[in-house]
């Protein structure tokens, strides 16, 4: 029986606790929640009413606001915190880790200040722990649908194939299917980039544009993702799989997408400050756009959609003007 600690009590962290409690292999599961009041409510009501209402947390899932208690005896740690807070949480966890530990990042985004991927953040934070292995969990997975038991397929990426296969068997359940992949870089970049494209998709809807526009945006957005990922060393096939195209389609079209929601509201003329002030959960694409542009400029890669999303978010560009800018770019071959 594996001891699994989930760091992050948002919608996805809670959904993962529910999913892992249904896994074919039995586990002892704990979830660490930053807010003590929310942790207390989750223990009492067996539900995360703030981030995942209506979904029962199994009685055998322990909920803590104390990091030490959550990590006690943990052999597998699943990180489901926002990208901006990941480093500080992993560093805080170090004193409570014992023996060999497998860390699985389920955060889709880049660290805003450094542009680092989550596996890089973990490696840096855990530099003194030579017995740590790092994997990445990504793919098309709305927390609410997964928690409800709707069939969900995701990717578990790790450079060590044996570790990936062990975790694959450990996490698999009747409604959760996992595919292994050794391209950690590609899986992480895809998970970060698709969020920015989803904001653009939402902007299109907010502007009242139709299916033609959305189809073009998803297709050219995928081309943009491939350009940057391959330039950084990723495998093109990763971008056509679940972590790339699969997650991109879901996030650009699904009504549960937080990033798409931000885009819709921006397209309708609302300010970013107003939108974020009303949201309970983090839309990772908001903090990722600038980091992706910085990476692209370092490698001389053109990201026109990401550039315009960043301009809308932080430079005051009107959504209609950003769309015009994309459409009026010089014509080229596909």
C-alpha positions as CSV (number, residue, x, y, z in Angstrom):
1,X,0.0,0.0,0.0
2,X,1.6,3.3,-1.1
3,X,1.4,6.4,1.0
4,X,0.5,9.4,-1.3
5,X,0.5,13.0,-0.3
6,X,-1.2,15.6,-2.5
7,X,0.0,19.1,-2.1
8,X,-2.7,21.5,-3.1
9,X,-6.4,21.6,-2.1
10,X,-7.8,23.2,-5.2
11,X,-10.1,21.5,-7.7
12,X,-7.5,19.4,-9.3
13,X,-5.8,18.4,-6.1
14,X,-9.1,17.3,-4.6
15,X,-10.1,15.5,-7.8
16,X,-6.8,13.6,-7.7
17,X,-7.4,12.5,-4.1
18,X,-10.8,11.2,-5.2
19,X,-9.4,9.5,-8.3
20,X,-6.5,7.8,-6.4
21,X,-8.9,6.5,-3.8
22,X,-10.6,4.6,-6.6
23,X,-7.3,3.2,-8.0
24,X,-7.0,-0.5,-8.6
25,X,-4.1,-0.6,-6.1
26,X,-5.0,0.5,-2.5
27,X,-3.3,3.7,-1.2
28,X,-3.1,5.7,2.0
29,X,-3.9,9.2,0.7
30,X,-3.5,12.6,2.4
31,X,-4.1,16.0,0.9
32,X,-2.5,19.3,2.2
33,X,-4.6,22.4,2.0
34,X,-3.0,25.8,2.5
35,X,-6.1,27.4,4.1
36,X,-6.8,25.9,7.6
37,X,-10.4,26.9,7.4
38,X,-11.0,25.2,4.1
39,X,-9.1,22.1,5.4
40,X,-11.4,22.0,8.5
41,X,-14.5,22.3,6.3
42,X,-13.3,19.5,4.0
43,X,-12.7,17.2,7.0
44,X,-16.1,18.0,8.5
45,X,-18.3,17.9,5.4
46,X,-16.1,15.5,3.3
47,X,-16.4,17.9,0.4
48,X,-14.4,20.8,-1.1
49,X,-17.3,23.3,-1.3
50,X,-15.0,26.1,-2.5
51,X,-13.3,24.4,-5.5
52,X,-15.1,21.1,-6.2
53,X,-18.6,21.3,-4.8
54,X,-20.9,18.3,-4.9
55,X,-18.0,15.7,-5.1
56,X,-17.7,13.6,-2.0
57,X,-14.2,13.1,-0.5
58,X,-13.8,9.5,0.6
59,X,-13.6,8.9,4.3
60,X,-10.2,7.3,4.0
61,X,-8.6,10.4,2.5
62,X,-7.0,12.5,5.3
63,X,-7.1,16.3,5.0
64,X,-4.5,18.4,6.7
65,X,-3.4,22.1,6.8
66,X,-0.2,21.0,8.5
67,X,2.5,20.1,5.9
68,X,4.4,17.8,8.3
69,X,1.3,15.8,9.0
70,X,0.3,15.5,5.4
71,X,3.8,14.3,4.3
72,X,4.3,11.8,7.2
73,X,5.5,8.6,5.6
74,X,4.8,9.7,2.1
75,X,6.4,7.7,-0.7
76,X,4.7,9.5,-3.5
77,X,4.1,13.3,-3.6
78,X,1.7,14.8,-6.1
79,X,2.1,18.6,-6.6
80,X,-1.2,20.2,-7.6
81,X,-0.4,23.8,-6.4
82,X,-0.4,26.9,-8.6
83,X,2.9,27.4,-10.5
84,X,3.7,30.7,-8.8
85,X,3.8,29.0,-5.4
86,X,5.3,25.6,-6.3
87,X,8.9,26.4,-5.3
88,X,8.2,27.7,-1.8
89,X,5.9,24.7,-1.1
90,X,8.5,22.1,-2.3
91,X,11.2,23.8,-0.3
92,X,9.0,23.8,2.8
93,X,8.4,20.1,2.3
94,X,12.0,19.1,2.3
95,X,12.5,18.7,6.1
96,X,9.6,16.2,6.3
97,X,10.7,13.9,3.5
98,X,12.2,10.5,4.5
99,X,13.9,7.9,2.3
100,X,13.2,7.6,-1.4
101,X,10.4,9.8,-2.7
102,X,8.7,10.0,-6.1
103,X,7.4,13.5,-6.9
104,X,4.7,13.8,-9.6
105,X,4.0,17.4,-10.8
106,X,0.3,17.9,-11.8
107,X,0.8,21.7,-12.2
108,X,0.4,23.1,-15.8
109,X,2.4,26.2,-16.1
110,X,5.8,27.9,-15.8
111,X,7.2,29.7,-12.8
112,X,6.5,33.4,-13.7
113,X,9.7,34.8,-12.2
114,X,12.2,32.3,-13.7
115,X,10.3,30.8,-16.7
116,X,11.3,27.4,-15.3
117,X,9.2,24.3,-15.9
118,X,7.8,22.6,-12.8
119,X,10.2,19.6,-13.1
120,X,13.1,22.1,-13.1
121,X,11.7,23.9,-10.1
122,X,11.4,20.6,-8.2
123,X,15.0,19.5,-9.2
124,X,16.3,22.8,-8.0
125,X,14.3,22.7,-4.8
126,X,15.3,19.1,-4.1
127,X,19.0,19.5,-5.2
128,X,20.2,17.9,-1.9
129,X,17.9,14.9,-2.2
130,X,19.6,12.4,-4.4
131,X,16.8,9.8,-3.9
132,X,14.1,12.0,-5.5
133,X,12.5,11.0,-8.9
134,X,10.4,13.5,-10.8
135,X,7.5,12.8,-13.1
136,X,4.8,15.0,-14.7
137,X,1.1,14.3,-15.0
138,X,-0.8,16.2,-17.7
139,X,-3.5,15.9,-20.4
140,X,-7.1,16.8,-21.0
141,X,-8.6,16.6,-17.5
142,X,-11.2,18.9,-16.1
143,X,-11.3,18.3,-12.3
144,X,-15.1,18.2,-12.0
145,X,-15.6,15.6,-14.8
146,X,-12.7,13.4,-13.6
147,X,-14.1,13.5,-10.0
148,X,-17.6,12.6,-11.3
149,X,-16.1,9.4,-12.7
150,X,-16.2,10.3,-16.4
151,X,-13.6,8.4,-18.4
152,X,-10.3,10.4,-18.5
153,X,-7.0,9.7,-20.2
154,X,-3.8,11.5,-19.3
155,X,-0.1,11.3,-19.8
156,X,2.5,10.4,-17.1
157,X,5.9,11.6,-18.3
158,X,9.2,10.5,-16.7
159,X,12.7,10.1,-18.2
160,X,12.9,6.8,-16.3
161,X,10.6,4.4,-18.0
162,X,10.6,2.0,-15.1
163,X,9.4,4.7,-12.7
164,X,6.7,5.8,-15.2
165,X,5.4,2.3,-15.5
166,X,5.3,1.9,-11.8
167,X,3.3,5.1,-11.3
168,X,1.1,4.2,-14.2
169,X,0.1,1.0,-12.5
170,X,-0.2,2.7,-9.2
171,X,-2.5,5.5,-10.4
172,X,-4.7,3.6,-12.9
173,X,-8.4,3.2,-12.0
174,X,-11.7,2.3,-13.6
175,X,-12.1,5.8,-15.0
176,X,-8.5,7.0,-15.2
177,X,-6.3,5.7,-18.0
178,X,-2.6,6.8,-18.1
179,X,-0.1,6.7,-21.0
180,X,3.6,6.9,-20.3
181,X,5.9,9.2,-22.1
182,X,9.7,10.0,-21.7
183,X,9.4,13.5,-23.2
184,X,9.0,15.4,-19.9
185,X,10.0,18.7,-21.6
186,X,7.3,18.4,-24.3
187,X,4.6,17.4,-21.9
188,X,5.3,20.3,-19.6
189,X,5.6,22.9,-22.4
190,X,2.4,21.7,-24.0
191,X,0.5,21.9,-20.6
192,X,1.7,25.5,-20.2
193,X,1.3,26.7,-23.8
194,X,-2.3,25.4,-24.3
195,X,-3.5,27.6,-21.5
196,X,-2.4,30.8,-23.3
197,X,-4.1,29.6,-26.6
198,X,-7.2,28.9,-24.6
199,X,-7.3,32.6,-23.5
200,X,-7.2,33.5,-27.1
201,X,-10.0,31.1,-27.9
202,X,-12.1,32.7,-25.2
203,X,-11.4,36.1,-26.6
204,X,-12.8,35.0,-29.9
205,X,-16.0,33.9,-28.3
206,X,-16.2,37.0,-26.2
207,X,-16.0,39.0,-29.5
208,X,-18.9,37.0,-30.9
209,X,-16.8,35.2,-33.5
210,X,-17.8,31.7,-34.7
211,X,-16.5,28.2,-35.5
212,X,-14.3,29.3,-38.5
213,X,-12.3,31.5,-36.2
214,X,-12.0,28.9,-33.4
215,X,-10.9,26.1,-35.8
216,X,-8.2,28.4,-37.3
217,X,-7.1,29.5,-33.8
218,X,-6.7,25.9,-32.5
219,X,-4.8,24.8,-35.6
220,X,-2.5,27.7,-35.7
221,X,-2.1,27.6,-31.9
222,X,-0.9,24.0,-32.1
223,X,1.6,25.1,-34.8
224,X,2.8,27.7,-32.4
225,X,3.2,25.2,-29.6
226,X,5.1,22.8,-31.8
227,X,7.5,25.5,-33.0
228,X,8.6,26.5,-29.5
229,X,8.6,23.0,-28.0
230,X,10.6,21.4,-30.8
231,X,13.1,24.3,-30.7
232,X,13.6,23.7,-27.0
233,X,14.2,19.9,-27.6
234,X,10.7,18.3,-27.3
235,X,9.5,15.5,-29.6
236,X,6.9,16.6,-32.2
237,X,4.8,13.5,-31.5
238,X,4.2,14.7,-27.9
239,X,2.4,17.8,-29.2
240,X,0.0,15.7,-31.3
241,X,-0.9,13.5,-28.3
242,X,-3.0,13.9,-25.2
243,X,-0.7,16.4,-23.5
244,X,-0.7,18.6,-26.6
245,X,-3.6,18.5,-29.0
246,X,-5.9,16.7,-26.6
247,X,-5.5,19.2,-23.8
248,X,-5.5,22.1,-26.3
249,X,-8.9,21.1,-27.7
250,X,-10.4,20.6,-24.3
251,X,-9.2,23.9,-22.9
252,X,-10.2,25.9,-26.0
253,X,-13.7,24.5,-26.2
254,X,-14.8,23.2,-22.8
255,X,-17.1,25.4,-20.6
256,X,-15.2,24.4,-17.5
257,X,-11.9,26.0,-18.8
258,X,-10.7,28.8,-16.5
259,X,-8.4,30.2,-19.1
260,X,-11.1,30.2,-21.8
261,X,-13.4,32.0,-19.2
262,X,-10.8,34.7,-18.8
263,X,-10.6,35.2,-22.5
264,X,-14.4,35.4,-22.9
265,X,-14.6,38.1,-20.3
266,X,-11.7,40.0,-21.8
267,X,-13.4,39.8,-25.3
268,X,-16.5,41.2,-23.8
269,X,-14.6,44.3,-22.6
270,X,-13.9,43.6,-18.9
271,X,-10.6,44.3,-17.3
272,X,-8.2,41.5,-16.2
273,X,-8.3,42.9,-12.6
274,X,-12.1,42.6,-12.5
275,X,-12.1,39.1,-13.9
276,X,-9.4,37.7,-11.6
277,X,-11.0,39.4,-8.6
278,X,-14.1,37.2,-9.1
279,X,-12.3,33.9,-9.7
280,X,-11.7,31.3,-7.0
281,X,-9.2,29.3,-8.9
282,X,-6.0,30.2,-10.8
283,X,-6.0,30.6,-14.6
284,X,-2.4,29.6,-15.3
285,X,-2.3,31.1,-18.8
286,X,-2.4,34.6,-17.3
287,X,1.0,34.2,-15.6
288,X,2.4,32.0,-18.3
289,X,2.1,34.2,-21.5
290,X,5.0,36.5,-20.6
291,X,7.2,33.6,-19.6
292,X,6.6,31.8,-22.9
293,X,7.4,35.0,-24.9
294,X,10.7,35.3,-23.0
295,X,11.6,31.7,-23.9
296,X,10.6,32.3,-27.5
297,X,12.7,35.4,-27.8
298,X,15.7,33.6,-26.4
299,X,15.4,31.1,-29.2
300,X,14.2,33.5,-32.0
301,X,10.8,31.8,-32.3
302,X,7.7,33.6,-33.5
303,X,4.6,33.2,-31.3
304,X,2.0,35.6,-32.8
305,X,-1.0,34.3,-30.8
306,X,0.8,34.3,-27.5
307,X,2.2,37.8,-28.2
308,X,-1.3,39.2,-28.8
309,X,-2.7,37.4,-25.7
310,X,0.1,39.0,-23.6
311,X,-0.7,42.4,-25.2
312,X,-4.3,42.1,-24.2
313,X,-3.4,41.0,-20.7
314,X,-0.7,43.5,-19.9
315,X,-0.3,46.2,-22.5
316,X,-3.8,47.5,-22.8
317,X,-4.4,46.2,-26.4
318,X,-8.1,45.9,-27.2
319,X,-9.1,42.3,-28.1
320,X,-10.5,43.4,-31.5
321,X,-7.2,45.2,-32.3
322,X,-5.2,42.1,-31.3
323,X,-7.3,40.0,-33.7
324,X,-6.7,42.4,-36.5
325,X,-3.0,42.3,-35.8
326,X,-3.0,38.5,-36.2
327,X,-5.1,38.6,-39.4
328,X,-3.0,41.4,-41.0
329,X,0.4,39.6,-40.6
330,X,2.2,38.9,-43.8
331,X,0.8,36.0,-45.8
332,X,2.9,32.8,-45.7
333,X,2.7,29.1,-46.6
334,X,1.5,26.5,-44.1
